Amino acid sequence: MMQEEELTERLLNQSKGSEFDATYQEETIPYKYISATSGDQHEVRVKVTVHGDPSACITFLTMHDIGLSPKTQFSTLFNCELLEPLKSKFCVVHVGIPGLDKDDSQIQAGCYPSLDQMAEMIPFIVNHFNLKRVYLFGVGVGANILLRFSLNDQSRVDGCIFANPMFTQQSWSSFFHQKIFGTSHGYDYLDWYHFNGDYVSAQLKDSKNAHLHDFKKLNESNIKELINSLERRTEINLMRTPLGKSNVRVPTLLLVGDASPHNEDTAELNSRLNPQITTLVKMQDAGSMILEQQPMKTAESIILFLQGQGHFPALSILQMSQKRARAVKLQAEIFDVNPNSAQQQLSV
């Protein structure tokens, strides 16, 4: 195994240095909202990264989890060879949670936008880029925000993909953690949120160190404000009728790791969705960082989900298996381990 510092640097370069599409644009969009605390109007800057042509008929709109960014959350997955068909057909729009970059201006204490207000900014972005049809892809907190948006307006939503979704209100473990440790150090909260009870291996320890290194580059004041907003989140009004009907009327894919802190939330969300159009995939050897812990399984699940919606009819299981084998070999080279052992660990 390589030295810890060298591996940490390679992991950071893997998650941030490579782009899955050379043709992309970044735009920072101002979004105004009324603070429930002060009653005054505030403005946050939302960073949006667009890969591909926004005028394309279908778009993947993503939102990341707390403490991460579109690059650190999605680069490992979208660089996976299994997702090449998606990258060639869909436009991908990454929406960042506002205020977390170290250069972002500090948001007034107690005035960070609520999750409902962040959900209300999604149609603003959809209209800004004139997106016609969208698939929503959210992770953790991002899944919560996109689910709220989908309940407000599904007129242009073709489907939802939620990984490790945060669905219910504040949990008891989160409540006691905040009461005991507070949010004076937002980085400690991110460590607890992402890695407490997570699946542990030598490789993932190095990945954890890389993320902890990255957390310290974020705007800590705004992180604490987001955490406070997160703990005050309201219940999502989502119900399933005795006939199986649900407020969410589009096909939905739920992804969760077996060591994820959101297992109970995912089960509760699954129980309130229409079982005829909902698929739940629980992955072994994965926790809160499911997209980088099991990128091949995640990519394969997404492609199969999209095939069920009529996309990629010519793509065969054999083609996916061949691409998956190459992806396993590449990951083995990244971690400098025996490819056979990597294949054994990552196989379904």
N, C-alpha and C positions, 0 to 999 in steps of 0.2 A: 504494500500500500504506500502511496505517496505521503509526504509530510502533510500535516493538518493544514498549515497555512496555504500550501500550494493547491490542495484540493478545494479548500474554501474559495480561493480565488477563481479556480476553474468553474466551480458551481455558480459563482456570481456572474462570470462571463457567459455561462450557458444560459442563465435566466434573463440576462439583460443585454448581452452584447449582440445577439443574433436576432434578426427580424425574419418572420416567416414570409414576408412579402416586401420586395424592394420598393414597390409603388405604394407609398402611404403618405398621409398628411396628418399633421397635428394641429389642433385648433383649441384655443382656450375661450370658452363661452361664458359670459357673465350671466348669472342667474339670481334674480331678486326674489325675496320672500319676506314675510312678516314674522318676526320672532314672537312666540307665544309668551316669552318672559318679559321682554321690554315693550312689546307692542309697536316697535319701530321697524322700519324697512331695513333689511341688510342685504348684502350682495356677496356671493361666493363665486369663485372662478372654477369652472368645471373643465378639466382637460379631456378632450375627446380625440382619440386616434382612429383614423379611418384607413383600412387596408382594402384596396380595390376601388371599384366605381360605385359611389353611393346611389347612382341611378339604376343599378342592377335591380332585377325584379325581386330578389330575396336577399335579406341582410341578416347576419348574425350579430345581435347586439349583446355585449357582455358587460358584466359589472363584477368587480373583484371583491375579496374579503377584506376585513379590517387589517391594517398594518402592511398590506401588500399594495401592488400597483398592477396595471395591466401587463407590464413586462414581466414582473416577478411572479405573477399569478398564472399567466397564460402562455408564456413563450415556450416552456418545455413541451406543453401539449401541442401547440400549433406548429412547432418545429418537427413533430412526429410525422414520419412518412405516411402513416395510415390516414392522416387528414389531408393529403394532397388533393383528393377529389373535391373536398369541401372548399379548399382554398382556390381552386380553379373555377368554381361555380358560384360561390357566395361572396358578397362583400362583408367584411367584418368591421364592426364599429365597437371600439373599447371605450367605455365611459368610466372615468375615474371618480372615486369618492372625493369630494372637494376638501381642500385645506390641509392635506397631509404631507405634501412636499415641503422640504426644509425651507424653500424660498417663498412659500405661500405666506400671505399676510395673516396675522393672528386674528382669529374670530373672537368677538367679544364674549366674555365669560357668560355662560348660560344661554347664549343666543345661537348655538349651532343648530342648523336645520334638523327637524325631526325626520324620522324615516318616511313618514307620510309626505313631508315636503320634498324630500329627495325623490320620492316616487312621482311627485307632480312635475319634477323637472325633466323626466324622461320624455313625455310627449313634446315638450319644448325642443328637445334635441332631435327627436324623430322628425318634427316639422322643419327644423332648421336645415337638416340635410335632405329633406324631402324623401324619406325612406318609405317605400311602398308597402312591402311585406317584411315582417321581422320574425326571427326566432330569438327568444330571450334565453340567455345563458348566464346564470348568476351563481356565485359561490358564497356560502356563508351569509354574511350581512348583505352582500350584493343580491343573493337569491331572495332575501326578505324584501328588499326594495323593489325588485322586478316583479315579485308576486303581487305586491300592493298595486303596482302599476297595471298589471294584467287584469286585476279585479276592477280597476277603474275603467279600462278601455281595452277590449280585445278585438276591435274592428280591424286592426292591421297585424294582429299576432297570429302566426301559423302554428306555433308550438312553443313549449317551455322546457328548458333543461336546467335543473337545479342540483348542484353538487353540495353535499353537506349543508343543506338549507337550515338557516335559523328561522324557525316558524313560531314557536310559542313565545310568551312573555318571559321576563327575566327568571332564570332558574334559581333554585335554592343555593346551588353551589356557587353561582355567580354572585348572588346576593351576599353570602357569607364571605366570599373572597373580597368583595368590595368593602364590606364592613370591617374586616380584619386588616386588610392591606391598603384599602383606599385606592385612589388613582393618582397619588402624588408622583408615582413613576409609571408613566404610561407604557414604557418598554417592558416592565415586569408583568403588566396585565397581558400584553401581547404574547409574552413567553408562556404564561399560564393558559391563555385562550387557545393557542395553536398547538402546544406540545404537552399539556398536562394529560397523562395517561395515554399518550400516543404510542403507536407501534414503533418499537425501537430496534434499530440494527446499526451496524458500524457505518454503513453508508448514510443512513438517515441522521445519525449524530453529526456527521460532517455537513449535511444539508441544513440541519438545525443551526449550527454555528454560522453558516452563511446567512441565514435569515436573521438571526439575532444581530449580526453585524449590520445588516441592512436596516433593521428597525431603528437603529440609533441615528440614521440619516433623516428620519422623518421629523416633522414639526411636532414636538412633544406636547406643547400647549393645546394644539388643535386635536391631537390624539385623545387627550383627556376630555376635551369637550365632546368629541364623538362618542367616547365611552359613556359619558353621562347621558347623552342623547339616546344611546343604545339601551341603557338600563331603564329608561323611561318609555320605551316603545309600547305602543298600544296593541291590543289583541287584533289579529287579522280576522276579518269577518268572512270566513270560508266554511261552508257547511255542505254536507252531502245528504240528500233526501233519502227516504226509505227505498226509493226506486233507483238509487245510485247516481242520480243527477248531482252536479256540483256547479258552484259559481264559475269554476274554470272550465270552459267549454272547448278547449283545444288540447291536442295530444301532449302529454307531459312525461318526461323522463327524469326520474329521481336517482341520483348517484350518491352513495354514502360508503365510507370506509368502515371496516369492522371495529376499528379502534377510535372512530370519530366521536367527539363529544356531542355531535348532533344526531346520534342514532335515534333517540327518543323523539326529537323534533321531526325527523324524517318519517318515522312510523306514524306519528300523529298527522302529519301533512298527507301522507299516503292514505290514511283512513278517511280523509275528507275530500278526496278527489274521486272522479268517476273511474271505477276499476276497468271499464271497457277501453279507455283511452289513456291509461296510466301504466307506466312500466317502472318498477323498482329494481335497481341493481345494487347489491351489497358486495363490496370488493374486499377480498382478504389482503392482509398485510398493508393496510392503508389507514390513515387517520385524517387529520384536518388538512394535510397537504396532498390530497388525493390526486390532483392533476399532475404532480411531479413524482409521487410515489408509485402510481400506476398509470403512466401516460398511455401505454399501448392499450390496456383494457378500457380506459376512458374513451380513447379515440374510436376503438372498435364498437363500443356501446353507442356512441353518437352516430357513427355511420350506419349501423343497423337500425337505429331509431329513425334516421332520415330515409333509409330505404323503405321502411314501413309507411312513410308519408309519400312514397312515389318517386323519390330522388335516387339517382345512381342505379337504375335497373340493370345496367350491364356489368356492374361490379360484382365479381364472384368471391365466394369465401376463400378460394385458392389464392386469388390475388391478395386478399387481406392477410392471409397466413404468410405469404412470401414477404410482404412488406413488414409484417410484425417481426419475423425472424431477423430481418436486417436491422430493425429498430432495437431489438434486444442486443444484437451484436454491438451496435453503436453505443448503447448505454453501458455495456460491459467495458468498452474502451474508455469511456469517460471516467468510470470509477476505478479503472485499472485492476479489474478482477478477472477471474477465469470465466470466459463466456458460457461454459457449460453450467457453472453454478448460478450465473445470472439467469440463464434460461430456466433452470429449475425453480428459482425463486419467483420469476415473473410469469410463468406459464399459468393458464387458467386451470 
